[in-house]
Amino acid sequence: MTTYTPRELAAELGYTNESRPGQVVRRYLRERYPEHTGLWMLDEAEADDVRANVPRA
């Protein structure tokens, strides 16, 4: 099973100049999944959700 980090998805979406890599993705994830705690390791469905809802840079 493939997993993704917010940093990887942010780079895929073109966010390469963030002061904290992956910040835009983590912001979206915190709003979408408020019950989550800990590190973000996203499965394919969650990664697809990010790709569909976080605009490209």
Phi, psi and omega per residue, in radians:
M1 nan 2.244 3.135
T2 -1.447 2.409 3.040
T3 -2.161 2.762 -3.092
Y4 -2.292 2.613 3.037
T5 -1.821 2.768 3.066
P6 -0.977 -0.637 3.135
R7 -1.078 -0.780 3.138
E8 -1.116 -0.768 -3.129
L9 -1.186 -0.668 3.101
A10 -1.079 -0.748 3.107
A11 -1.108 -0.718 3.112
E12 -1.063 -0.614 -3.127
L13 -1.493 -0.023 3.054
G14 1.695 0.138 3.119
Y15 -1.540 1.509 -3.061
T16 -1.864 -0.151 -3.080
N17 -1.983 0.416 3.120
E18 -1.274 2.531 3.089
S19 -1.179 -0.541 3.032
R20 -2.144 1.715 -3.067
P21 -0.897 2.282 -3.141
G22 1.600 -0.007 -3.046
Q23 -1.035 -0.752 -3.117
V24 -1.115 -0.645 3.120
V25 -1.239 -0.772 3.125
R26 -1.088 -0.649 3.108
R27 -1.052 -0.815 3.104
Y28 -1.082 -0.793 -3.095
L29 -1.091 -0.680 3.122
R30 -1.102 -0.636 3.103
E31 -1.260 -0.702 -3.064
R32 -1.322 -0.665 -3.077
Y33 -2.204 1.207 -3.041
P34 -1.116 -0.349 -3.116
E35 -1.407 -0.212 -3.088
H36 -1.249 2.434 3.011
T37 -2.308 2.705 3.094
G38 1.623 -2.848 -3.103
L39 -1.316 2.591 3.098
W40 -1.614 2.021 2.965
M41 -2.199 1.823 -2.979
L42 -1.627 2.396 3.042
D43 -1.436 -3.125 -3.064
E44 -1.069 -0.719 -3.129
A45 -1.139 -0.747 3.115
E46 -1.162 -0.697 3.109
A47 -1.112 -0.707 3.090
D48 -1.111 -0.644 3.079
D49 -1.066 -0.794 3.102
V50 -1.071 -0.819 -3.130
R51 -1.035 -0.608 -3.102
A52 -1.402 -0.401 -2.986
N53 -2.036 -0.247 3.071
V54 -1.759 2.090 -3.102
P55 -1.145 2.608 3.086
R56 -1.224 2.582 3.140
A57 -1.286 nan nan
